[in-house]
Amino acid sequence: MTDWHTVAASTLEWWDTAGVDTLVEDTPRDWLTPAPAPVANREPVTPAADNAPAPVPAMPDTIEAFVRWRTSEHAPERSWNAPLLTPRLIADAKLLIFTDMPEAEDAEEGRLLGGAPGRLFDRMLAAIGLSRDEIALSGIALARPASGQIAREDERALRALALHQLVLTTPKRVLLLGQAASRALIAPERAGLRGSLEAINHQGRKYEAIATFHPRFLLQRPAAKGESWKDLQRLMGGIDS
């Protein structure tokens, strides 16, 4: 008789080894592609109001005003019944780093990337000669949903908010921690190519970005730290030139 518990555990372990650190849909979606135009001679279908993504209001054009606005009632995460953390944004940042969402313990520390993942993150920064005081740090989401995954209906608004932070901070490079963050800001079909320098095109400007493993994944798979170190070296290559 097949031991399905053993089979399931073996499959999950293989996924983990292969680098799958988040659940995704079977069919990839390109967030950069606009919705198709209605077919000629056919009445366009209007989605139900409850299913339509909430429009993003006009966003402030200064960092201080944006941070206040981003953590106010305008935040898409307000309905999640979870603590909303504040991003650290600075102008002309050497690096803008995006995590996907707060860690489970971040609310207690009152900052993104706390606990054991945060301590490893600090060591990663130190390895490239930086500290938190020198970088901008934000999350695609600033609260952690109960499911541990960002709902599809929130993705478009959160992506728009993340892109606006690129405009405000004008970073030299962008570091994306984990698949969820890279999927949000790089086209989905490119999101699996961690370690390569990619371009985020927004409002006529190109931002160079690299995706690497999230610190929480590196804690589970220490053998991947070598690849992450290579990613960080590529990220910093030529940044001061």
C-alpha positions in Angstrom: 0.0 0.0 0.0 1.3 3.4 -0.9 2.2 5.6 2.0 0.8 8.9 0.7 2.2 10.9 3.7 5.7 9.8 2.7 5.1 10.6 -1.0 3.8 14.0 -0.2 6.7 14.8 2.2 9.2 13.6 -0.5 7.5 15.9 -3.1 7.6 18.9 -0.8 11.2 18.3 0.0 12.1 18.1 -3.7 10.3 21.4 -4.4 12.2 23.0 -1.5 15.5 21.8 -2.9 14.6 23.0 -6.3 14.1 26.5 -5.0 10.3 26.8 -4.8 9.9 29.2 -1.9 6.3 30.3 -2.6 3.1 29.0 -4.1 2.2 30.4 -7.5 -0.6 29.8 -10.0 -0.2 27.0 -12.6 -0.7 29.6 -15.4 1.7 32.5 -15.4 0.3 36.0 -15.7 2.1 39.0 -17.1 1.3 42.0 -14.9 2.9 44.4 -17.4 0.4 43.5 -20.2 -2.7 45.7 -20.3 -6.1 44.1 -20.5 -7.1 43.2 -24.1 -9.4 45.6 -25.9 -13.1 44.4 -26.4 -13.7 42.4 -29.6 -15.4 44.5 -32.3 -19.2 44.2 -32.6 -19.4 42.7 -29.2 -20.6 44.4 -26.0 -17.7 44.7 -23.6 -18.1 42.8 -20.4 -18.0 44.9 -17.2 -16.7 43.0 -14.2 -18.8 43.0 -11.0 -17.9 45.9 -8.7 -16.9 43.4 -5.9 -14.3 41.8 -8.2 -12.8 44.9 -9.7 -9.4 45.9 -8.3 -9.6 49.0 -6.1 -8.3 52.0 -8.0 -5.1 53.6 -6.6 -5.7 57.3 -5.8 -3.1 59.9 -6.9 0.0 59.2 -4.9 2.1 61.9 -3.2 5.3 63.0 -4.9 7.6 63.3 -1.9 9.0 60.6 0.2 7.7 61.9 3.5 4.2 62.5 2.2 4.1 59.1 0.5 5.2 57.2 3.6 2.4 58.9 5.6 -0.1 58.2 2.8 1.1 54.6 2.3 0.5 53.7 5.9 -2.9 55.5 6.1 -6.4 54.3 5.3 -5.4 54.3 1.6 -3.3 51.1 2.1 -4.7 48.0 0.3 -3.6 46.0 3.3 -5.9 47.8 5.8 -8.6 45.1 5.4 -6.2 42.3 6.3 -6.5 42.9 10.1 -2.7 42.8 10.4 -0.1 45.3 11.6 1.0 47.7 8.8 4.8 48.4 8.9 6.5 51.5 7.7 8.9 51.3 4.7 12.3 53.0 5.0 12.7 55.2 1.9 15.6 57.6 1.1 16.2 59.7 -1.9 19.0 58.7 -4.4 19.3 55.4 -2.6 22.3 53.2 -3.5 20.0 50.3 -3.2 16.2 49.9 -2.9 15.5 46.4 -1.5 12.0 44.8 -1.7 10.9 41.9 0.4 7.5 40.3 -0.4 5.8 41.0 3.0 6.7 41.2 6.7 7.9 38.2 8.6 5.6 36.7 11.2 7.7 38.3 14.0 8.2 41.7 12.3 5.2 43.3 14.0 6.8 42.8 17.4 10.0 44.6 16.3 8.1 47.2 14.4 10.2 46.9 11.2 10.6 44.9 8.1 12.9 41.9 8.1 13.2 41.2 11.8 14.0 38.0 13.7 16.4 35.4 12.3 15.8 36.3 8.6 16.6 39.9 9.5 19.8 39.0 11.3 20.9 37.1 8.2 19.8 40.0 6.0 22.1 42.3 8.0 25.0 40.0 7.5 24.3 39.9 3.8 24.4 43.7 3.7 27.6 43.8 5.7 29.2 41.4 3.3 28.8 44.0 0.5 29.9 46.8 2.8 26.4 48.3 3.6 24.1 48.6 6.5 20.4 49.3 6.9 21.1 53.0 7.4 22.4 53.2 3.8 19.7 51.5 1.9 16.0 51.9 1.2 13.9 48.9 2.4 10.2 48.2 1.6 7.8 45.4 1.0 5.5 44.7 -1.9 3.0 44.3 0.9 3.5 46.1 4.2 1.3 43.8 6.2 1.3 40.0 6.4 -2.0 38.3 5.3 -3.2 35.4 7.4 -2.7 33.1 4.5 0.9 34.1 4.0 0.2 34.9 0.4 -0.9 38.1 -1.4 -4.4 37.7 -2.9 -4.7 38.2 -6.6 -7.1 41.1 -6.3 -4.5 43.1 -4.3 -1.6 42.5 -6.7 -2.2 45.3 -9.2 -2.6 48.0 -6.6 0.5 46.8 -4.6 2.6 46.7 -7.7 1.7 50.3 -8.6 2.7 51.4 -5.1 6.0 49.6 -5.4 6.7 51.2 -8.7 6.0 54.6 -7.3 8.7 54.0 -4.7 11.2 53.6 -7.5 10.3 57.0 -8.8 10.7 58.6 -5.3 14.0 56.9 -4.3 15.7 56.8 -7.8 17.9 53.9 -6.7 21.1 52.9 -8.5 20.1 49.3 -8.2 17.1 47.2 -6.9 17.4 44.0 -5.0 14.3 41.7 -4.9 14.2 39.1 -2.2 12.3 36.0 -3.2 10.1 34.9 -6.0 7.1 36.9 -5.0 8.9 40.2 -5.0 10.6 39.4 -8.4 7.3 38.3 -9.9 5.7 41.6 -8.8 8.3 43.9 -10.4 9.8 41.8 -13.2 7.6 40.1 -15.9 6.5 36.7 -14.6 8.3 34.8 -17.4 11.6 36.4 -16.3 11.0 36.1 -12.6 12.7 32.7 -12.3 16.0 34.0 -13.7 17.5 35.0 -10.4 21.0 36.2 -10.4 20.8 38.1 -13.7 20.7 41.8 -14.1 17.1 42.7 -15.3 15.5 46.0 -16.2 12.4 47.4 -14.6 11.0 50.0 -17.1 8.7 52.6 -15.6 7.7 56.1 -16.7 10.5 56.2 -19.3 13.2 55.2 -17.0 15.1 51.9 -16.6 15.9 50.5 -13.2 18.5 47.7 -12.9 17.4 44.9 -10.6 18.6 41.5 -9.4 16.4 38.9 -7.7 18.0 36.5 -5.2 16.9 34.1 -2.5 14.9 35.5 0.4 16.8 35.2 3.8 14.0 33.0 5.1 14.8 30.5 2.3 18.5 30.7 3.0 17.9 29.7 6.6 16.1 26.6 5.4 18.7 25.8 2.7 22.1 27.1 3.8 23.7 25.5 0.7 22.1 28.2 -1.4 24.1 30.9 0.4 26.9 30.5 -2.2 24.6 31.4 -5.1 23.1 34.3 -3.1 26.6 35.7 -2.6 27.2 35.5 -6.3 23.9 37.4 -6.8 25.1 40.1 -4.4 28.4 40.5 -6.2 26.6 40.9 -9.5 24.3 43.5 -7.9 27.2 45.6 -6.7 29.3 45.2 -9.8 29.9 48.7 -11.3 27.5 50.4 -8.9 30.0 53.0 -7.9 31.3 53.7 -11.4 
